[in-house]
Every structure is written in C-alpha cells, then in structure tokens.
Amino acid sequence: LEIVRKRIDESGTKEPLIQRSGRQRILLQLPGVKDPERIKNLLGKTAKLNFHMVDDDDSKSLSLNLAPFGKMIVADINNEEIKYLLEKKSKVGGENLIDAYASFDQTQGHAVSFRFDTTGAQKFGKATSENVGKRFAVVLDGVVITAPVINSAITGGSGIITGNFSSQEATDLAVLLRAGALPAPLQIVEERSVGPGLGADSIAAGKIASIIGMILVCIFMILIYGSFGVIANISLIANLFIIVALLGTIGATLTLPGIAGIVLTIGMAVDANVLIFERIKEENLKNKKVYETVKKGFDRALSTILDANITTLIASLLLFVFGSGPIKGFSITLSLGVIASMFTALMLSNLLVHFYLSFTSKKEINL
C-alpha cells in the first residue's frame, strides 16, 4: 500500500484517497486526474529493476533460443526480436536504489539518473571493475532497457539509464524507481469516472456555508467593536483573498477538507483581532494616550497570537507529513491560513487602526 501511495504522490495527483478494500484489494480515489492512462501505467508496472551481465560469447545458445543452466534469454524493450543472453543471477538490484530522477544526456537524450546506497555502490563498483569491456544489461520487469559496454569501473555509486525515452517516460520511470518495486503486478478490477457535477454540489454547499459564516462573523464584530470591527472585517476579507491566491499559486485542488481548513482559519483570524482589541480596551482604561494605548495593546496580544498560531502551524505540518489524501488538503489550507492570519492581524490590522485614528483625528478610543 505504501508503494502505491508513493507512486501516486510522486505523480503529482492532488489529495488522493488510498485505502484497503478487503484483504486483496486497494481502493483509489483520484480527484482531478487529467491523464488516467498515465496513472494506470504507473500502477500496472511492478518496476523490478536488476543489473545482469550479458554473455556475448555463447551465440549458439542465443540462436537456438535455449538458455543454458545459470543463464536466461531476455528480449529488448523496443524490439522483441532482439534477444540477450544474460546471467540469471543479478549483480545488483533496485532494492539498493536510494534516488532516481529524470535527466538529459547530450548523446542519448532523455535518461534516468540513479544513486545506490552503500551496499549497492559496493556491488555495482565490483561488478563494473571485474567486467570492463563487457556489456551490462539494465533489466526492468523482465525486459532489457539498455545494455551498454562497461568502459571503466564505476565506483561512485551512481549511474545513468538511457533507452530512447521521451521526457514523460523518463519522469515516470524515475517515479517508479523511487517508489520501489511491487511484490506482484496490480490488476485493475473496476474503474469508474465520476463527473465533476457530483462533487460540485458538496463544494458549492461548503462555499455557501463559509460565506454565511463569514457574514455572521462580520456582523458580530461590528456590533461588538464598532469601527474597530469594520477594521477586523477588512482584515478578515484580505486574509481570505491571500489564502485563495496562495492556493492558486501552488495549484491546490479545493475540496471539502480544504474548505474546512479555510473556515477554521476564518475563526482563528477573528480570534486574533478579538485578542488585540480586548488588550487595547484594557490599556484604554489605564492610559488615555491613543497611539500609546494601541501600541501596548498590540504588544500585549503579540505573544499570545504567536503562541497559538505557531502551535497550530506545527500541528498542521505534522498532519501533512504523516497524513495522506484529504488530511493533507486540510493541512495545506490550514497552514496557509495560519500564515495569512498572522500577517493580517499583526500587520494589516495595525496599519488600518493607525490610519483610522489619524484620518479621524480621534483623541480617545471607544471600544
């Protein structure tokens, strides 16, 4: 299940739902997937990678299509008529890979660069140093991708796989290698495509609920804090615009958990302004100097706001690291909302309060 999750996450799919369904099935829900064939291709491969030595001396066995003991005949990935006689025992396997990424080779085009762990690097270095001048086949899922000649020992623990890949094929192969090999191939037993209209109703209901909640909060703030409530509402609207802009920038998909994170953020943003205004109200009873009162009010509320928001931010980051699917969507919107609410409460509200006091030339604060 973890390998499937890694492959889906690496493919860039937003907020997937991956869970067991019975003893032998896995349920995947992938919102907003534009290329389902690519996803099925990623899941349909076991991605078992091995490196085998090529036996170019026994051409007779290859011509008869009969592999002697300890050898095997494997076809080329691009042409099944091209066969290779390989040693059955691999020199090093994909289980020793620690990284793989798409790259570009000046002579071979798109490729996949890889890096082994310490054990894999030792095996790879030994195999290449003992077989200089021979061909070393890269075998993926039972077919030869490439079989280059070893020109010199490779002891750095890294290498490159070429094979007439397109850019997308190189990227997908790197995804498969990073995620690891499946113990057995997956078979799709059922596939359903749900139109956006089915989920659109829920999203629309969530948006309406958010708007109604925001309107009620704005009315409450005006009734309790008057002109300062208007300032809080402006800050709140700015907070919402910042969140939406950030979500659009990172290309996040807005789902119900994401809307829940936004609603929670609205409450936190209002809470920060309430803390500030209550501190200003307390200072106003002690000090009649307007600007000094405002400064002390913001200063006293600062530590409480930072403590609450940083704690929430840490919790949301943990949800993102250890959660999956909808949980990650919730944590993303919550994290962005926390950052936006701290900015609007501590910076924007402060600026608006000072602008309001200077514009109206008020000599006292009425809260």
Secondary structure in CASP SS format (residue, H / E / C, confidence):
PFRMAT SS
TARGET T0000
AUTHOR 0000-0000-0000
METHOD secondary structure of the structure
MODEL  1
L C 1.00
E H 1.00
I H 1.00
V H 1.00
R H 1.00
K H 1.00
R H 1.00
I H 1.00
D H 1.00
E H 1.00
S C 1.00
G C 1.00
T C 1.00
K C 1.00
E C 1.00
P C 1.00
L E 1.00
I E 1.00
Q E 1.00
R E 1.00
S C 1.00
G C 1.00
R C 1.00
Q C 1.00
R C 1.00
I E 1.00
L E 1.00
L E 1.00
Q E 1.00
L C 1.00
P C 1.00
G C 1.00
V C 1.00
K C 1.00
D C 1.00
P H 1.00
E H 1.00
R H 1.00
I H 1.00
K H 1.00
N H 1.00
L H 1.00
L H 1.00
G H 1.00
K C 1.00
T C 1.00
A C 1.00
K C 1.00
L E 1.00
N E 1.00
F E 1.00
H E 1.00
M E 1.00
V E 1.00
D C 1.00
D C 1.00
D C 1.00
D C 1.00
S H 1.00
K H 1.00
S H 1.00
L H 1.00
S H 1.00
L H 1.00
N C 1.00
L C 1.00
A C 1.00
P C 1.00
F C 1.00
G C 1.00
K E 1.00
M E 1.00
I E 1.00
V E 1.00
A E 1.00
D E 1.00
I C 1.00
N C 1.00
N C 1.00
E C 1.00
E C 1.00
I C 1.00
K E 1.00
Y E 1.00
L E 1.00
L E 1.00
E E 1.00
K C 1.00
K C 1.00
S C 1.00
K C 1.00
V E 1.00
G E 1.00
G H 1.00
E H 1.00
N H 1.00
L E 1.00
I E 1.00
D E 1.00
A E 1.00
Y E 1.00
A E 1.00
S E 1.00
F E 1.00
D E 1.00
Q C 1.00
T C 1.00
Q C 1.00
G E 1.00
H E 1.00
A E 1.00
V E 1.00
S E 1.00
F E 1.00
R E 1.00
F E 1.00
D C 1.00
T H 1.00
T H 1.00
G H 1.00
A H 1.00
Q H 1.00
K H 1.00
F H 1.00
G H 1.00
K H 1.00
A H 1.00
T H 1.00
S H 1.00
E H 1.00
N C 1.00
V C 1.00
G C 1.00
K C 1.00
R E 1.00
F E 1.00
A E 1.00
V E 1.00
V E 1.00
L E 1.00
D C 1.00
G C 1.00
V E 1.00
V E 1.00
I E 1.00
T E 1.00
A C 1.00
P C 1.00
V E 1.00
I C 1.00
N C 1.00
S C 1.00
A C 1.00
I C 1.00
T C 1.00
G C 1.00
G C 1.00
S E 1.00
G E 1.00
I E 1.00
I E 1.00
T E 1.00
G E 1.00
N E 1.00
F E 1.00
S C 1.00
S H 1.00
Q H 1.00
E H 1.00
A H 1.00
T H 1.00
D H 1.00
L H 1.00
A H 1.00
V H 1.00
L H 1.00
L H 1.00
R H 1.00
A H 1.00
G C 1.00
A C 1.00
L C 1.00
P C 1.00
A C 1.00
P C 1.00
L C 1.00
Q C 1.00
I C 1.00
V C 1.00
E C 1.00
E C 1.00
R C 1.00
S C 1.00
V C 1.00
G C 1.00
P H 1.00
G H 1.00
L H 1.00
G H 1.00
A H 1.00
D H 1.00
S H 1.00
I H 1.00
A H 1.00
A H 1.00
G H 1.00
K H 1.00
I H 1.00
A H 1.00
S H 1.00
I H 1.00
I H 1.00
G H 1.00
M H 1.00
I H 1.00
L H 1.00
V H 1.00
C H 1.00
I H 1.00
F H 1.00
M H 1.00
I H 1.00
L H 1.00
I H 1.00
Y H 1.00
G C 1.00
S H 1.00
F H 1.00
G H 1.00
V H 1.00
I H 1.00
A H 1.00
N H 1.00
I H 1.00
S H 1.00
L H 1.00
I H 1.00
A H 1.00
N H 1.00
L H 1.00
F H 1.00
I H 1.00
I H 1.00
V H 1.00
A H 1.00
L H 1.00
L H 1.00
G H 1.00
T H 1.00
I H 1.00
G C 1.00
A C 1.00
T C 1.00
L C 1.00
T C 1.00
L H 1.00
P H 1.00
G H 1.00
I H 1.00
A H 1.00
G H 1.00
I H 1.00
V H 1.00
L H 1.00
T H 1.00
I H 1.00
G H 1.00
M H 1.00
A H 1.00
V H 1.00
D H 1.00
A H 1.00
N H 1.00
V H 1.00
L H 1.00
I H 1.00
F H 1.00
E H 1.00
R H 1.00
I H 1.00
K H 1.00
E H 1.00
E H 1.00
N H 1.00
L H 1.00
K H 1.00
N C 1.00
K C 1.00
K C 1.00
V H 1.00
Y H 1.00
E H 1.00
T H 1.00
V H 1.00
K H 1.00
K H 1.00
G H 1.00
F H 1.00
D H 1.00
R H 1.00
A H 1.00
L H 1.00
S H 1.00
T H 1.00
I H 1.00
L H 1.00
D H 1.00
A H 1.00
N H 1.00
I H 1.00
T H 1.00
T H 1.00
L H 1.00
I H 1.00
A H 1.00
S H 1.00
L H 1.00
L H 1.00
L H 1.00
F H 1.00
V H 1.00
F H 1.00
G C 1.00
S C 1.00
G C 1.00
P H 1.00
I H 1.00
K H 1.00
G H 1.00
F H 1.00
S H 1.00
I H 1.00
T H 1.00
L H 1.00
S H 1.00
L H 1.00
G H 1.00
V H 1.00
I H 1.00
A H 1.00
S H 1.00
M H 1.00
F H 1.00
T H 1.00
A H 1.00
L H 1.00
M H 1.00
L H 1.00
S H 1.00
N H 1.00
L H 1.00
L H 1.00
V H 1.00
H H 1.00
F H 1.00
Y H 1.00
L H 1.00
S H 1.00
F H 1.00
T H 1.00
S C 1.00
K C 1.00
K C 1.00
E C 1.00
I C 1.00
N C 1.00
L C 1.00
END
